[in-house]
Amino acid sequence: MKKCVVEYDVNFEIDIHLSFTFDNYSIDTVEGINEYGKSCTLLRVAVIHEVKCHEALVDLPIFTRASYLSALGIMSFLVDEPLDVFGPSTRQQVVDKDWKQSLSSSFIKEGKDCTLLLTEFLDKLALLEKYEKEFIFSLLDRWRKARFLEKETEESFLYNDEATLAYFHVLELLGDLSSKQILKDSKALIDTFCGKYNEEILSLSGTALESETVAKAKLIASVLDKDISVYAKISYLLKGYGLFEERTSYWVKNLIEARNAVAHGRRVFYDKAVFPVQPFFPLASNQLYPVEYLRVFSAKIIASHIGLSLYNDEWESIHQHLNYGESATKAILSSETFESIGQLTDLESSVAFGGLNDLILLKKVKVAACTNYYQFYLEDASMNVDFMLSNVCALIVLLEATKDADLTTRIIEVFKSMKASDETSHVKFRDLIYYLDFHGFKVSKLESLVSDKHLR
């Protein structure tokens, strides 16, 4: 047998320095030549493999592929970039039996020392059993592919649906881990209920109590276990990581709708479009958030599963913008007790600054139910730029729906003030005509205002 090393050069575009050794491979940051023949900085992956007598050196890419992809998964997850296999060069060499490459762990990203995060990651991986490690590498590879699709679609919009589906697969893979524990916990609850029912209601005891409890538990389990859906599995998983609450619950339901639309490949035709125009008819047209939100969400869940602090800051940043959903929003609307802008709770702030607007656009909340809400805040928040920008679409829909002359005048005044203000003059009401038409809203009043040049 011969000891061989295969080196793969990996291109990257961000300011990082990364080096570490793990299993049978090492990663280092080196100076090299890119595919255009120009000097550049590359990440070099060196994989060690013992070649048997009947194996040829040209077959090394086959033997080292799993390690190479695993290394790319770790690196991509660390730097939040979809590092790929399309590097400028690959090298193979036979080395001495005692050859080894041991690099000190180092991770500098955009001038910030993140070495502790790297060592935390590697230490956690090293403690895993083989099957657990392989599962993590499967997750990281799926996440890296989703990240690749997301990056490729940033300008072309080719893979929006596919990126959504790939990120959701990460949640499904992790959710499947919950199945056994869910069934175990379900059985315990059913057994407890049946035992108490038989003992306290039917007054059974001894062998009769035991046998009847087993029989009833099997019967009830056969019915209830069918209710353990994808949503239940993912939610159970999120509970274990302290990530399950009203906002994430609502988002998961929305994601499942989007995933079903993409995965089932339903026929879809739109006779309208909106900028930026898409290269294909979208399969998932009702997503709450951009794909980057789903990227951070899935990354945070992976990190939580491994036991890492990675993506904590990114998650906190998007978590505060998540929608609480129509149930919580309708409760606020029906309460008729609205607080001033400066005294809003987190829930009330989420509704006021975009949450209600999004639900109206998704037709989850009827604008007729929001009249009193917006009448209150049009007075209280008349000078609040963020509120106006967050609710401009909902106010247009309300303008079209209302027959109240005073409310109509007030909304038009607000729109004219937005046109005149430097902070809000970038809003193009003409473009919003197309946008709202695409979402199924008729905006004849707005069209008249734009045609008469009261708005632009």
Disulfide bonds with the S-S distance in Angstrom:
none
